[in-house]
Amino acid sequence: MKIIGIVGSPRKIKGNTGRLVLEVLKGAEAEGATCETVALPGGTIKPCKGCDVCHKKGVCPQKDDFEDLKARIIASDGVVLASPNYISSVSAQLKAFMDRCCGVVHCLGFEGRYGASVVTSGGGDEEPIAEYMNQFLLTTGITPVGSVWANMGTLPNNAFTPEIVAAAQALGRKLVHDWHNHITSPEIEERKTRFKDRMRQLMLYCRQEWPFEYQYWEKTRGM
Ligand SMILES: Cc1cc2nc3c(=O)[nH]c(=O)nc-3n(C[C@H](O)[C@H](O)[C@H](O)COP(=O)(O)O)c2cc1C
């Protein structure tokens, strides 16, 4: 299994979020996965311009790292999405990437892959952010298997407790195990089906306006 860890922090892999991602990947590697990490420090993936070209042509006209990262995700089997808590949400750096995935979301273009989310904070509120990130994964077609987080304000010297390390590594192992055995849950499948139905309706409605996306659906799923 190939996994890509995406760290949406300007402090890159050495920051708190990056360090927690590495623990998740350590667990995944122990189960035989091959892992890589990509940091989004800001500027490497610019904000979406809302031009709709991705919907019409399947690629973003902005010249930055987005299309390369998209291709690396498509070449992977698993995604670990990570962000610091920035004002009770994901970082702007990660949000820029998520927004640029709008065309991927319409096509559920990462379908078949498995994923997990990682959040660190200075003082709390990680869970709704992790849930939001897992919902994003789901809307790209990825099956989310869970999340892990750490409130750095409770950790002397910013050192993760053995419990947090164990939870992170267990999440990495679960990611590999669930992907390998095609494990999912009725709740996740129900949410995926509902979202897919929504996107199918959108494609039917916008088929003239967004030819790439309509043809992608026709080719991969039939309409
Ligand atoms: C711009 C900014 C906004 C932040 N907002 C919050 C917040 O709303 N709540 C919180 O608990 N921590 C907040 N923090 C703290 C970070 O979430 C925390 O330090 C995190 O572990 C940083 O991760 P990193 O080292 O990977 O960048 C904020 C930090 C920054 C720089």
The ligand as an SDF file (V2000), in Angstrom:
LIG
                    3D

 31 33  0  0  0  0  0  0  0  0999 V2000
   -2.6780   31.3960   12.9830 C   0  0  0  0  0  0  0  0  0  0  0  0
   -2.8450   30.4320   14.1300 C   0  0  0  0  0  0  0  0  0  0  0  0
   -4.1010   30.1930   14.6100 C   0  0  0  0  0  0  0  0  0  0  0  0
   -4.2960   29.2900   15.6560 C   0  0  0  0  0  0  0  0  0  0  0  0
   -5.5630   29.0790   16.1300 N   0  0  0  0  0  0  0  0  0  0  0  0
   -5.7610   28.2090   17.1300 C   0  0  0  0  0  0  0  0  0  0  0  0
   -7.0790   27.9970   17.6380 C   0  0  0  0  0  0  0  0  0  0  0  0
   -8.0520   28.6070   17.2170 O   0  0  0  0  0  0  0  0  0  0  0  0
   -7.2330   27.1100   18.6370 N   0  0  0  0  0  0  0  0  0  0  0  0
   -6.1770   26.4180   19.1610 C   0  0  0  0  0  0  0  0  0  0  0  0
   -6.3750   25.6050   20.0610 O   0  0  0  0  0  0  0  0  0  0  0  0
   -4.9060   26.5780   18.6810 N   0  0  0  0  0  0  0  0  0  0  0  0
   -4.6740   27.4660   17.7020 C   0  0  0  0  0  0  0  0  0  0  0  0
   -3.3990   27.6600   17.2030 N   0  0  0  0  0  0  0  0  0  0  0  0
   -2.2980   26.8180   17.7090 C   0  0  0  0  0  0  0  0  0  0  0  0
   -1.9210   25.6860   16.7460 C   0  0  0  0  0  0  0  0  0  0  0  0
   -3.0580   24.9470   16.3670 O   0  0  0  0  0  0  0  0  0  0  0  0
   -0.9350   24.7020   17.4000 C   0  0  0  0  0  0  0  0  0  0  0  0
    0.1940   25.3730   17.8620 O   0  0  0  0  0  0  0  0  0  0  0  0
   -0.5530   23.6000   16.4190 C   0  0  0  0  0  0  0  0  0  0  0  0
   -0.0350   22.5140   17.1390 O   0  0  0  0  0  0  0  0  0  0  0  0
    0.5030   24.0650   15.4240 C   0  0  0  0  0  0  0  0  0  0  0  0
    0.8630   23.0040   14.5970 O   0  0  0  0  0  0  0  0  0  0  0  0
    2.1700   23.0300   13.6650 P   0  0  0  0  0  0  0  0  0  0  0  0
    3.3520   23.0690   14.5950 O   0  0  0  0  0  0  0  0  0  0  0  0
    2.1180   21.7980   12.8840 O   0  0  0  0  0  0  0  0  0  0  0  0
    2.0670   24.2520   12.8290 O   0  0  0  0  0  0  0  0  0  0  0  0
   -3.1820   28.5880   16.2010 C   0  0  0  0  0  0  0  0  0  0  0  0
   -1.8980   28.8610   15.7050 C   0  0  0  0  0  0  0  0  0  0  0  0
   -1.7200   29.7730   14.6840 C   0  0  0  0  0  0  0  0  0  0  0  0
   -0.3320   30.0680   14.1670 C   0  0  0  0  0  0  0  0  0  0  0  0
  1  2  1  0
  2  3  1  0
  2 30  2  0
  3  4  2  0
  4  5  1  0
  4 28  1  0
  5  6  2  0
  6  7  1  0
  6 13  1  0
  7  8  2  0
  7  9  1  0
  9 10  1  0
 10 11  2  0
 10 12  1  0
 12 13  2  0
 13 14  1  0
 14 15  1  0
 14 28  1  0
 15 16  1  0
 16 17  1  0
 16 18  1  0
 18 19  1  0
 18 20  1  0
 20 21  1  0
 20 22  1  0
 22 23  1  0
 23 24  1  0
 24 25  2  0
 24 26  1  0
 24 27  1  0
 28 29  2  0
 29 30  1  0
 30 31  1  0
M  END
$$$$
